[in-house]
């Protein structure tokens, strides 16, 4: 299972946005890493608003078949892990300072 979250290729942003419908759920795991005080500030609705209203900076397809859109913030990115089946499920999210290297992704094939 290790390495299954690695991005294997980039996905067209327009194609990704077309896959995202209005039926979006948040997994219970998505908010697990937040403290109680952070949960008061960062609500599940915010994650849904980000994925439905914002254009991702880029979107990667992970080895495990999940999608990983990156949304630009002032000095970082929000990386979401999304599973698309009958519904769109936000599995988890995290803040990251940088994007995975496209060159590294292409060289690992």
Buried (B, 14 or more C-beta within 10 A) or exposed (E): EEEEBBBBEBBEBEEBBEEBEEEBEBEEEBBEEEEEEEEEEEEBEEBBEBBEEEEBBBBBBBBEEBBBBBBBEEEBBBBBBBBBEEEBBBBBBEEEEEBBEEEEBEEEE
